[in-house]
């Protein structure tokens, strides 16, 4: 009767079966969504709990860190005092750490993204001798742990007299084998060969085609590569530990590690515990901002890259 009123035609047995077929999956989805959402909620709490602890602890003074529960706010709001100590302690060296980290992450991440885009586009769209072997070497570079490369890099930069300079951290940050792999996969699927051929017919050169066509079509994937490399360089610790001795060139992770080591000595300032925690909180703010601003491009790149073009 409902089908007759809506369509003006008698409700046949087939139409009733079709309506039942469409209703059952929706009910099933509603039943399975509750446990799925519960699992997602538990995982979100698990991953966000350290951030919550860091935020709550940044509001406390050093004495309150040990006298109150780590999961509850303290009786006093000491965030501004902790920030003042953070940016003035040890000759305001934290400001130098922020500047150095931003330099390493932005320049290193940007250069690594550009090089990965050029290499991935070339592997995807050009046929040349040794292409398979070269790409296999790059994939092998993904499997090599960073710690295994630290000593050879140190010896190399020592011979070039670049140890204890920004170049000793910046140059290795410009290389991303995994970024090359992602760029090739996306260029294969997201950049049409017919579009490139049309640009060649119009008289465009290969560099122009890459800059105006290939690079723009690969933009969502390049945002993903940049975010991966930006986070990796921002949290870089082991390589600067080996390369740098000048504390003004330290990234934030290495600098906070040095301050945390000072807390083990009797002569350390009593507020240093809170300074280290507050410095860690400030250090994650740029990462949150970067992911928030680039999230829509990142999500779009992952979705579009999963569809074969």
KOLKOL-511687 format. One record per residue (C-alpha): residue number from 1; residue in one letter; x, y, z. Coordinates in steps of 0.05 Angstrom, whole numbers, plus 5000, padded with zeros to 4 digits. Each point is the difference from the previous one (the first is absolute). Example, Ala and Ser with C-alpha at 12.3 -4.5 7.8 and 13.67 -1.06 7.14 Angstrom:
<pts>
(1; a; (5246; 4910; 5156))
(2; s; (5027; 5069; 4987))
</pts>
This chain:
<pts>
(1; x; (5000; 5000; 5000))
(2; x; (5057; 5048; 5016))
(3; x; (5033; 4985; 4934))
(4; x; (4933; 5011; 4964))
(5; x; (4989; 5068; 5032))
(6; x; (5071; 5023; 4984))
(7; x; (5007; 4975; 4929))
(8; x; (4929; 4991; 4976))
(9; x; (5015; 4927; 4981))
(10; x; (4982; 4937; 5037))
(11; x; (5052; 4975; 5048))
(12; x; (5027; 4937; 4969))
(13; x; (5033; 4944; 5037))
(14; x; (5068; 5019; 4970))
(15; x; (4994; 5071; 5025))
(16; x; (4983; 4976; 5070))
(17; x; (5062; 4957; 4999))
(18; x; (5042; 5058; 4976))
(19; x; (4974; 5045; 5056))
(20; x; (5016; 4946; 5051))
(21; x; (5069; 4991; 4971))
(22; x; (5015; 5075; 5008))
(23; x; (4973; 5004; 5071))
(24; x; (5038; 4942; 5029))
(25; x; (5071; 5027; 4987))
(26; x; (4981; 5067; 5031))
(27; x; (4976; 4966; 5064))
(28; x; (5063; 4958; 5001))
(29; x; (5043; 5061; 4991))
(30; x; (4965; 5034; 5059))
(31; x; (5013; 4939; 5044))
(32; x; (5073; 4994; 4981))
(33; x; (5015; 5075; 5006))
(34; x; (4993; 5001; 5076))
(35; x; (5058; 4952; 5015))
(36; x; (5041; 5031; 4945))
(37; x; (4991; 5070; 5028))
(38; x; (5016; 4974; 5070))
(39; x; (5066; 4971; 4975))
(40; x; (5017; 5066; 4965))
(41; x; (4983; 5039; 5063))
(42; x; (5045; 4956; 5043))
(43; x; (5057; 5008; 4951))
(44; x; (4990; 5075; 4998))
(45; x; (5003; 5003; 5076))
(46; x; (5062; 4956; 5000))
(47; x; (5037; 5044; 4951))
(48; x; (4977; 5067; 5028))
(49; x; (5011; 4983; 5073))
(50; x; (5075; 5019; 4998))
(51; x; (4981; 5067; 4970))
(52; x; (4950; 5010; 5056))
(53; x; (5053; 4984; 5052))
(54; x; (5050; 5047; 4966))
(55; x; (4948; 5056; 4999))
(56; x; (4980; 4991; 5073))
(57; x; (5073; 4995; 5023))
(58; x; (5018; 5065; 4963))
(59; x; (4950; 5037; 5044))
(60; x; (5036; 4978; 5064))
(61; x; (5063; 5024; 5034))
(62; x; (5057; 4952; 5012))
(63; x; (4980; 4989; 5073))
(64; x; (4928; 4984; 4979))
(65; x; (5025; 4948; 4950))
(66; x; (5021; 4955; 5057))
(67; x; (4949; 5021; 5053))
(68; x; (4935; 4992; 4959))
(69; x; (4972; 4946; 4956))
(70; x; (5028; 5000; 4930))
(71; x; (4930; 4993; 4971))
(72; x; (4967; 5059; 5036))
(73; x; (5013; 5075; 4995))
(74; x; (5041; 5032; 5055))
(75; x; (4974; 5053; 5048))
(76; x; (5037; 5056; 4965))
(77; x; (5003; 5020; 4926))
(78; x; (5075; 5004; 4986))
(79; x; (5000; 4997; 4924))
(80; x; (5021; 5072; 4989))
(81; x; (5056; 4993; 5052))
(82; x; (5024; 4937; 4966))
(83; x; (5000; 5035; 4932))
(84; x; (5039; 5058; 5028))
(85; x; (5053; 4952; 5028))
(86; x; (5000; 4961; 4934))
(87; x; (5016; 5059; 4956))
(88; x; (5050; 5033; 5047))
(89; x; (5038; 4941; 5029))
(90; x; (5072; 4988; 4978))
(91; x; (5005; 5064; 4960))
(92; x; (4933; 4989; 4963))
(93; x; (5031; 4941; 4964))
(94; x; (4931; 4970; 4988))
(95; x; (4986; 5054; 4949))
(96; x; (5062; 4978; 4962))
(97; x; (4976; 4929; 5003))
(98; x; (4933; 5020; 4971))
(99; x; (5033; 5038; 4943))
(100; x; (5047; 4942; 4984))
(101; x; (4944; 4949; 5002))
(102; x; (4956; 5042; 4954))
(103; x; (5058; 5008; 4952))
(104; x; (5015; 4926; 4998))
(105; x; (4927; 4979; 4994))
(106; x; (4977; 5051; 4949))
(107; x; (5061; 5002; 4955))
(108; x; (5016; 4926; 5007))
(109; x; (4927; 4979; 4992))
(110; x; (4988; 5046; 4941))
(111; x; (5063; 4979; 4963))
(112; x; (4987; 4927; 5014))
(113; x; (4929; 5008; 4972))
(114; x; (5025; 5034; 4937))
(115; x; (5054; 4949; 4988))
(116; x; (4952; 4943; 5013))
(117; x; (4950; 5030; 4951))
(118; x; (5052; 5007; 4945))
(119; x; (5027; 4930; 5011))
(120; x; (4932; 4966; 5007))
(121; x; (4973; 5035; 4938))
(122; x; (5062; 4979; 4960))
(123; x; (4994; 4927; 5022))
(124; x; (4926; 5000; 4984))
(125; x; (4999; 5036; 4933))
(126; x; (5067; 4987; 4966))
(127; x; (5033; 4937; 4974))
(128; x; (5076; 5000; 5009))
(129; x; (5055; 4949; 5009))
(130; x; (5009; 4976; 5071))
(131; x; (4934; 5027; 5024))
(132; x; (4981; 4936; 5036))
(133; x; (5067; 4992; 5034))
(134; x; (5002; 5072; 5023))
(135; x; (4930; 4996; 5029))
(136; x; (5019; 4935; 5035))
(137; x; (5058; 5036; 5033))
(138; x; (4953; 5055; 5023))
(139; x; (4952; 4950; 5029))
(140; x; (5059; 4968; 5035))
(141; x; (5014; 5068; 5031))
(142; x; (4932; 4998; 5033))
(143; x; (5019; 4936; 5036))
(144; x; (5065; 5027; 5028))
(145; x; (4991; 5028; 5071))
(146; x; (5021; 5072; 5011))
(147; x; (5046; 4980; 5057))
(148; x; (5040; 4956; 4953))
(149; x; (5015; 5060; 4956))
(150; x; (5021; 5047; 5056))
(151; x; (5073; 4979; 5005))
(152; x; (5013; 4999; 4925))
(153; x; (4967; 5068; 4993))
(154; x; (5043; 5027; 5057))
(155; x; (5064; 4975; 4967))
(156; x; (4978; 5029; 4933))
(157; x; (4983; 5069; 5028))
(158; x; (5063; 5000; 5042))
(159; x; (5042; 4992; 4937))
(160; x; (4961; 5058; 4970))
(161; x; (5010; 5043; 5063))
(162; x; (4925; 5007; 5008))
(163; x; (4993; 4968; 5069))
(164; x; (4969; 5047; 5052))
(165; x; (4966; 5042; 4945))
(166; x; (4928; 5005; 4979))
(167; x; (5018; 4963; 4936))
(168; x; (5017; 4936; 5038))
(169; x; (4927; 4995; 5020))
(170; x; (4967; 5035; 4942))
(171; x; (5031; 4961; 4942))
(172; x; (4980; 4930; 5025))
(173; x; (4930; 5028; 5013))
(174; x; (4992; 5015; 4926))
(175; x; (4999; 4926; 4981))
(176; x; (4936; 4958; 5007))
(177; x; (5001; 4932; 4966))
(178; x; (4930; 4986; 5024))
(179; x; (4978; 5066; 4970))
(180; x; (5027; 4978; 4933))
(181; x; (4961; 4936; 5005))
(182; x; (4935; 5036; 5016))
(183; x; (5011; 5051; 4945))
(184; x; (5010; 4945; 4948))
(185; x; (4937; 4963; 5021))
(186; x; (4959; 5063; 4998))
(187; x; (5029; 5024; 4934))
(188; x; (4982; 4933; 4969))
(189; x; (4928; 5006; 5022))
(190; x; (4986; 5074; 5003))
(191; x; (5037; 5029; 4940))
(192; x; (4969; 4981; 4934))
(193; x; (5047; 4982; 4942))
(194; x; (4950; 5028; 4951))
(195; x; (5003; 5067; 5034))
(196; x; (5076; 5001; 4996))
(197; x; (4997; 4981; 4927))
(198; x; (4952; 5057; 4987))
(199; x; (5048; 5048; 5033))
(200; x; (5057; 4974; 4956))
(201; x; (4958; 5010; 4938))
(202; x; (4989; 5072; 5022))
(203; x; (5075; 5009; 5000))
(204; x; (5014; 5000; 5075))
(205; x; (5068; 4975; 5023))
(206; x; (5008; 4944; 5050))
(207; x; (5019; 5047; 5057))
(208; x; (4941; 5044; 4986))
(209; x; (4954; 4940; 4997))
(210; x; (5025; 4976; 5068))
(211; x; (4993; 5069; 5032))
(212; x; (4932; 5019; 4972))
(213; x; (4966; 4932; 4993))
(214; x; (5034; 4944; 5037))
(215; x; (5019; 5039; 5063))
(216; x; (4930; 5030; 5007))
(217; x; (4965; 4934; 4991))
(218; x; (5047; 4968; 5051))
(219; x; (4988; 5056; 5051))
(220; x; (4955; 4959; 5047))
(221; x; (5052; 4944; 5004))
(222; x; (5056; 5050; 5009))
(223; x; (4964; 5029; 5060))
(224; x; (5001; 4930; 5031))
(225; x; (5074; 4993; 4985))
(226; x; (5014; 5068; 5030))
(227; x; (4962; 4984; 5064))
(228; x; (5037; 4934; 5009))
(229; x; (5068; 5033; 4989))
(230; x; (4982; 5061; 5041))
(231; x; (4981; 4958; 5060))
(232; x; (5062; 4955; 4992))
(233; x; (5047; 5059; 4997))
(234; x; (4965; 5038; 5056))
(235; x; (5009; 4940; 5047))
(236; x; (5070; 4985; 4975))
(237; x; (5045; 4983; 5059))
(238; x; (5055; 4950; 4985))
(239; x; (5032; 5034; 4940))
(240; x; (5006; 5069; 5034))
(241; x; (5027; 4965; 5063))
(242; x; (5058; 4974; 4958))
(243; x; (5011; 5059; 4955))
(244; x; (4992; 5060; 5045))
(245; x; (5038; 5027; 5060))
(246; x; (4976; 5072; 4997))
(247; x; (4938; 5003; 5044))
(248; x; (4972; 5059; 4959))
(249; x; (4993; 4953; 4940))
(250; x; (4962; 4946; 5038))
(251; x; (4930; 4981; 4980))
(252; x; (4948; 5002; 5055))
(253; x; (5001; 4925; 5013))
(254; x; (5075; 5000; 5013))
(255; x; (4998; 5064; 5041))
(256; x; (4945; 4975; 5046))
(257; x; (5039; 4935; 5009))
(258; x; (5059; 5040; 5024))
(259; x; (4957; 5039; 5049))
(260; x; (4968; 4936; 5025))
(261; x; (5069; 4972; 5013))
(262; x; (5016; 5061; 5043))
(263; x; (4942; 4984; 5046))
(264; x; (5040; 4940; 5026))
(265; x; (5052; 5046; 5032))
(266; x; (4992; 5033; 5067))
(267; x; (5016; 5070; 4975))
(268; x; (4944; 5002; 4949))
(269; x; (4947; 5055; 5008))
(270; x; (4937; 4975; 5035))
(271; x; (4956; 5024; 4943))
(272; x; (5037; 4960; 4947))
(273; x; (4951; 4942; 5001))
(274; x; (4942; 5045; 4982))
(275; x; (5043; 5035; 4947))
(276; x; (5014; 4934; 4965))
(277; x; (4927; 4980; 5000))
(278; x; (4977; 5068; 4976))
(279; x; (5053; 4999; 4946))
(280; x; (4973; 4933; 4976))
(281; x; (4930; 5029; 4997))
(282; x; (5023; 5060; 4959))
(283; x; (5038; 4953; 4954))
(284; x; (4938; 4962; 4978))
(285; x; (4959; 5062; 4984))
(286; x; (5031; 5010; 4930))
(287; x; (4986; 4927; 4983))
(288; x; (4927; 5007; 5020))
(289; x; (4994; 5064; 4959))
(290; x; (5033; 4969; 4939))
(291; x; (4954; 4939; 5001))
(292; x; (4939; 5044; 5012))
(293; x; (5015; 5047; 4942))
(294; x; (5020; 4945; 4951))
(295; x; (4950; 4946; 5021))
(296; x; (4951; 5011; 4943))
(297; x; (5055; 4996; 4948))
(298; x; (5029; 4939; 5034))
(299; x; (4934; 4963; 5004))
(300; x; (4984; 5017; 4928))
(301; x; (5067; 4975; 4977))
(302; x; (4992; 4933; 5035))
(303; x; (4930; 4991; 4972))
(304; x; (5018; 5019; 4929))
(305; x; (5063; 4960; 5000))
(306; x; (4961; 4937; 5017))
(307; x; (4960; 5004; 4935))
(308; x; (5034; 4974; 4938))
(309; x; (5000; 5053; 4945))
</pts>
